[in-house]
Amino acid sequence: MTADPVRVSVALREYDLSDGSEPIYGTAPTQDVNGIQALWMGNALRDGTLKYTGTGNDRDPILVRVGGATPNQVVPGYYPEDATMDGLVKYTGPANDRDPILVNVGSTSPNHVRIEQLP
Protein backbone atom coordinates (compact mmCIF):
# COMPACT_ATOMS: atom_id res chain seq x y z
CA MET A 1 0.00 0.00 0.00
CA THR A 2 1.50 3.31 -1.03
CA ALA A 3 1.92 6.12 1.49
CA ASP A 4 -0.12 8.51 -0.66
CA PRO A 5 -2.87 7.91 -3.23
CA VAL A 6 -1.62 6.93 -6.67
CA ARG A 7 -3.58 7.91 -9.76
CA VAL A 8 -4.29 4.86 -11.87
CA SER A 9 -5.77 4.68 -15.33
CA VAL A 10 -7.09 2.01 -17.64
CA ALA A 11 -3.73 2.02 -19.44
CA LEU A 12 -1.49 -0.92 -18.62
CA ARG A 13 1.04 0.11 -15.98
CA GLU A 14 3.10 -1.76 -13.44
CA TYR A 15 3.67 -0.60 -9.89
CA ASP A 16 6.79 -2.11 -8.35
CA LEU A 17 6.85 -1.57 -4.60
CA SER A 18 9.80 -3.91 -4.12
CA ASP A 19 12.56 -1.50 -5.16
CA GLY A 20 11.92 1.10 -2.43
CA SER A 21 11.42 3.99 -4.87
CA GLU A 22 7.74 4.45 -3.96
CA PRO A 23 6.94 5.47 -0.36
CA ILE A 24 4.88 2.79 1.35
CA TYR A 25 2.28 3.34 4.07
CA GLY A 26 3.39 2.89 7.68
CA THR A 27 6.52 2.81 9.79
CA ALA A 28 9.00 0.19 8.51
CA PRO A 29 6.27 -1.67 6.59
CA THR A 30 8.82 -3.78 4.71
CA GLN A 31 12.22 -5.32 5.27
CA ASP A 32 15.20 -5.36 2.94
CA VAL A 33 15.96 -8.84 1.65
CA ASN A 34 19.02 -8.74 -0.59
CA GLY A 35 18.11 -5.31 -1.96
CA ILE A 36 14.41 -6.05 -2.43
CA GLN A 37 11.71 -4.65 -0.16
CA ALA A 38 9.55 -7.52 1.11
CA LEU A 39 6.67 -7.82 3.56
CA TRP A 40 7.42 -9.16 7.03
CA MET A 41 6.88 -12.91 7.17
CA GLY A 42 5.56 -15.12 9.92
CA ASN A 43 1.99 -14.08 10.74
CA ALA A 44 0.71 -17.67 10.95
CA LEU A 45 -2.51 -16.67 12.73
CA ARG A 46 -3.33 -13.90 10.25
CA ASP A 47 -4.46 -11.71 13.15
CA GLY A 48 -2.63 -8.49 12.36
CA THR A 49 0.26 -9.09 14.78
CA LEU A 50 3.54 -10.96 14.62
CA LYS A 51 4.32 -12.53 18.01
CA TYR A 52 6.96 -15.04 19.08
CA THR A 53 5.87 -15.52 22.70
CA GLY A 54 2.72 -15.22 24.79
CA THR A 55 -0.93 -15.88 24.10
CA GLY A 56 -1.81 -15.95 20.43
CA ASN A 57 1.79 -16.23 19.25
CA ASP A 58 2.64 -17.28 15.70
CA ARG A 59 5.13 -19.96 16.76
CA ASP A 60 2.64 -22.41 18.31
CA PRO A 61 0.54 -22.91 15.14
CA ILE A 62 3.68 -24.18 13.39
CA LEU A 63 4.14 -26.81 16.10
CA VAL A 64 0.47 -27.78 15.88
CA ARG A 65 0.69 -28.14 12.07
CA VAL A 66 3.68 -30.52 12.26
CA GLY A 67 2.20 -32.41 15.21
CA GLY A 68 3.05 -31.30 18.75
CA ALA A 69 4.40 -34.72 19.73
CA THR A 70 6.73 -34.81 16.72
CA PRO A 71 8.33 -31.36 16.34
CA ASN A 72 10.97 -32.75 13.95
CA GLN A 73 8.34 -33.72 11.37
CA VAL A 74 8.06 -31.71 8.14
CA VAL A 75 4.65 -31.14 6.55
CA PRO A 76 4.62 -30.36 2.82
CA GLY A 77 2.25 -27.63 1.62
CA TYR A 78 1.78 -23.87 1.48
CA TYR A 79 -0.08 -23.50 4.76
CA PRO A 80 -0.39 -20.23 6.72
CA GLU A 81 2.28 -21.68 9.03
CA ASP A 82 4.79 -21.89 6.15
CA ALA A 83 6.48 -18.57 7.01
CA THR A 84 9.35 -19.11 4.57
CA MET A 85 6.98 -20.00 1.69
CA ASP A 86 9.19 -22.90 0.62
CA GLY A 87 6.33 -25.39 0.54
CA LEU A 88 7.36 -27.02 3.82
CA VAL A 89 6.19 -26.40 7.38
CA LYS A 90 9.15 -27.00 9.74
CA TYR A 91 9.37 -26.29 13.46
CA THR A 92 12.99 -27.38 13.96
CA GLY A 93 16.16 -27.70 11.92
CA PRO A 94 17.68 -25.55 9.19
CA ALA A 95 15.33 -23.22 7.29
CA ASN A 96 12.54 -23.74 9.81
CA ASP A 97 9.47 -21.51 9.93
CA ARG A 98 9.87 -20.56 13.60
CA ASP A 99 13.19 -18.68 13.49
CA PRO A 100 12.09 -15.96 11.02
CA ILE A 101 9.33 -14.96 13.44
CA LEU A 102 11.90 -14.36 16.18
CA VAL A 103 14.13 -12.40 13.81
CA ASN A 104 11.24 -10.27 12.57
CA VAL A 105 9.99 -9.27 16.03
CA GLY A 106 13.55 -8.47 17.06
CA SER A 107 15.68 -11.36 18.24
CA THR A 108 17.15 -9.37 21.12
CA SER A 109 13.71 -9.35 22.77
CA PRO A 110 11.38 -12.21 21.82
CA ASN A 111 8.54 -10.48 23.70
CA HIS A 112 8.27 -7.70 21.10
CA VAL A 113 5.25 -7.64 18.81
CA ARG A 114 5.18 -6.33 15.23
CA ILE A 115 1.77 -4.83 14.36
CA GLU A 116 0.35 -4.74 10.83
CA GLN A 117 -0.32 -1.20 9.72
CA LEU A 118 -3.53 -0.47 7.89
CA PRO A 119 -5.24 2.92 7.70
Protein Blocks (a to p, Z undefined) as FASTA:
>chain_A
ZZbdcdddfbdcdddfknopaccedehkbcceehiacddehifnonopacfedehiaklm
mmmmnopklmmbccedjdfklmnonopacfedehiaklmmmmmnopklmkbccddddZZ
